Amino acid sequence: MNIDMIRAAARRLDGHVRRTPLLNSPFLDDIAGRRVWVKPECLQHTGSFKFRGGWSAVSALEPSVRAKGVIAFSSGNHAQGVAYAAKLHGVPAVIIMPADAPRLKIANTRALGAEVVLYDRMTEDRDAIGAAMAEERELTLIKPFDDPLVIAGQGTTGLEIAQQAAEAGIARADVIACCGGGGLTSGIALALEAEAPGLRARTAEPEGFDDAARSLAAGEITRNAALGGSICDAIVTPQPGDLTFPILKRLCGPGLVVSDAEALQAIGHAFNRLKLVAEPGGAVALAAALFRQDEIDGDDVIVTISGGNVDSDIFSRALATLD
């Protein structure tokens, strides 16, 4: 996994992916005590950065292999990213999703033409289900984060951040990414190492599901005790990936951890000040910038809002936190 793969992914994504802006609000700056720059991947196709990895992986397949179709497992954002990439390439997609995934994500994945297979995340193994279906139907499995082509696609976010930070005159800053298995964070970290060495990638996670932060502190992969129970469903994973963790360990600063309540507040602030719609898992990086000021250095901080696929009831709860 290297910067050349990310640059190659950027060439494949050119003309297909949205180059999301870097936004700033003086109101958010006041809360954080420094300038906060927001990379809103909630404005990306399918409402999250996952389209980058989905397109990167699907577009790189040999045409004869791609024509047979792809399969993925996801709580929703990777599902939609792969489903849409497959649809644009005119190939079948099967998506394995937890039955308790947000209704909007399940509905959107089906609307994009994918066959959705639901499973119980507490009692069933999605990897085993995916492997069996891939073999039976001769489908190519596209993993949500532990896949070099997926990491390369997510890393294009980092290439954009590096260029946009330079345009804004930002030479040194922490770049906080919402982290599940680590595909986005590791891709961004590799891109920054090559293009903006003064910028440092960091992970943000919800309390109780801070496997990346604990793994970074321990120097080795550690698992979460639970597999569900946070509103930040998009980034609830058992542990960092085997491919992603060595990159995180080498390049990232200490992990940041926020509460579900702080994630909800961040959703409210993103909407109120930037008119952005974020989902809980996509808002933890902003929450870290706003509510973990003492754990961040420098006059600037850059954060991803990695997704905006939120059910209306959760969004209403988030807006109510500002009343």
Buried (B, 14 or more C-beta within 10 A) or exposed (E): BEBEBBBBBBEBBEEBBBEBEBBBBEEBBEBBBBBBBBBBBBBBBBBBBBBBBBBBBBBBBEEEEBEEBBBBBBBBBBBBBBBBBBBBBEBBBBBBBBEBBBEBBBEBBBEBBBBBBBBEBEEEEBEEBBBEBBEEEEBBBBBBBBBBBBBBBBBBBBBBBBBBBBEBEBEBBBBBBBBBBBBBBBBBBBBBBBBBEEBBBBBBBBBBBBBBBBBBEEEEBBEBEEBBBBBBBBBBBBBBBEBBBBBBBEBBBEBBBBBBBBBBBBBBBBBBBBEBBBBBBBBBBBBBBBBBEEBBEBEBBBBBBBBBBBBEEBBEBBEEBEE
